[in-house]
Amino acid sequence: MKFATVFVVVLAAVLGACMVTAQTHNYFFGSRIPYDSLVNQTTVIQSSSFLRVKSAYLDYPLKGQRGRNITAIYVYDRLGSGRGGYASITSGGIGKNYTRINLKTQRGNGMNFQVEIYGR
């Protein structure tokens, strides 16, 4: 009985460690629907700084462009291993023809995001 209890505790610890290493910070706002097209794709990369939090803003549309109605925003964390940053929409977004996305790192880590904006 004692062996079974120890086995279960060790198994839970191993599975918990596997779940932490596979964690990503992907964000999906809205959803793609038929006839949507990719209107903007951007990769944002920043290196890490010791004990610092960095942030970057991504604006759509770019200056001089005409914005299309946004139906989905996909933000992919390409850093992985739970070290990636966080994304939030600060203005505009789904149903609007503009958006501003704030990308922020974790303390002491860098960022590597791929942002895809779909619209019609």
C-alpha positions as CSV (number, residue, x, y, z in Angstrom):
1,M,0.0,0.0,0.0
2,K,2.9,2.4,0.9
3,F,4.5,1.7,-2.5
4,A,1.3,2.5,-4.4
5,T,1.0,5.9,-2.5
6,V,4.6,6.8,-3.3
7,F,4.2,5.8,-7.0
8,V,1.1,8.0,-7.3
9,V,2.9,11.0,-5.8
10,V,5.9,10.6,-8.1
11,L,3.7,10.1,-11.1
12,A,1.7,13.3,-10.3
13,A,5.0,15.3,-9.9
14,V,6.3,14.1,-13.2
15,L,3.1,14.8,-15.0
16,G,2.9,18.3,-13.4
17,A,6.5,19.0,-14.5
18,C,5.6,18.0,-18.1
19,M,2.6,20.3,-18.1
20,V,4.7,23.3,-17.0
21,T,7.3,22.8,-19.7
22,A,4.7,22.6,-22.4
23,Q,2.9,25.8,-21.3
24,T,2.6,28.6,-23.9
25,H,1.0,32.0,-23.9
26,N,-1.0,31.9,-27.1
27,Y,-4.0,34.2,-27.3
28,F,-7.0,33.9,-29.6
29,F,-9.4,36.8,-29.9
30,G,-12.5,36.3,-32.0
31,S,-12.8,33.5,-34.6
32,R,-12.2,33.1,-38.3
33,I,-15.2,32.7,-40.5
34,P,-15.6,31.8,-44.2
35,Y,-14.2,34.4,-46.6
36,D,-11.9,36.0,-44.0
37,S,-8.5,36.9,-45.2
38,L,-5.2,37.6,-43.5
39,V,-4.9,41.4,-43.4
40,N,-1.8,41.7,-41.3
41,Q,1.0,39.4,-40.1
42,T,3.8,40.6,-37.9
43,T,6.6,39.0,-35.9
44,V,7.7,40.9,-32.8
45,I,11.1,39.8,-31.3
46,Q,12.8,41.5,-28.3
47,S,15.8,40.1,-26.4
48,S,15.8,39.6,-22.7
49,S,17.1,42.1,-20.1
50,F,18.2,41.2,-16.6
51,L,15.2,41.6,-14.2
52,R,13.4,44.0,-16.6
53,V,9.9,43.8,-18.2
54,K,9.7,45.0,-21.8
55,S,6.7,45.9,-23.7
56,A,5.8,46.7,-27.3
57,Y,2.7,48.0,-29.0
58,L,1.4,46.7,-32.3
59,D,-1.0,48.9,-34.3
60,Y,-3.2,48.0,-37.2
61,P,-3.7,49.5,-39.7
62,L,-0.3,51.0,-40.4
63,K,-0.1,54.7,-41.2
64,G,-1.5,55.3,-44.6
65,Q,-3.4,52.0,-44.9
66,R,-7.1,51.5,-44.8
67,G,-8.3,49.2,-42.1
68,R,-10.7,46.3,-42.7
69,N,-13.3,44.9,-40.3
70,I,-11.4,42.7,-37.8
71,T,-12.9,39.2,-37.2
72,A,-10.0,37.4,-35.4
73,I,-6.6,38.2,-33.8
74,Y,-4.3,35.3,-33.2
75,V,-1.2,35.9,-31.1
76,Y,1.3,32.9,-31.1
77,D,4.0,32.7,-28.4
78,R,7.0,31.3,-30.2
79,L,9.3,31.4,-27.2
80,G,7.5,28.5,-25.4
81,S,8.4,26.7,-22.2
82,G,6.3,29.1,-20.1
83,R,8.9,31.9,-20.6
84,G,6.9,33.8,-23.2
85,G,5.1,37.1,-22.6
86,Y,1.5,38.2,-22.5
87,A,-0.8,39.9,-25.0
88,S,-3.8,42.2,-24.5
89,I,-5.9,44.4,-26.7
90,T,-5.8,48.0,-25.5
91,S,-8.1,49.6,-28.1
92,G,-10.2,48.6,-31.0
93,G,-10.3,44.9,-31.7
94,I,-12.9,42.5,-32.9
95,G,-15.7,44.2,-35.0
96,K,-13.6,47.4,-35.5
97,N,-11.3,48.4,-38.3
98,Y,-8.4,49.2,-36.0
99,T,-6.6,47.7,-33.0
100,R,-3.7,48.2,-30.7
101,I,-2.2,45.2,-29.0
102,N,0.1,45.4,-26.0
103,L,2.8,42.7,-25.9
104,K,4.7,42.3,-22.6
105,T,7.5,40.1,-21.5
106,Q,7.9,38.3,-18.2
107,R,10.5,39.7,-15.9
108,G,14.0,38.8,-17.2
109,N,12.8,37.1,-20.4
110,G,12.4,38.2,-24.0
111,M,9.6,37.9,-26.4
112,N,9.0,36.3,-29.8
113,F,5.4,36.7,-30.9
114,Q,3.7,36.1,-34.3
115,V,0.5,38.2,-34.6
116,E,-2.0,37.4,-37.3
117,I,-5.0,39.7,-37.9
118,Y,-7.9,38.4,-40.0
119,G,-10.7,40.5,-41.4
120,R,-13.1,41.1,-44.3
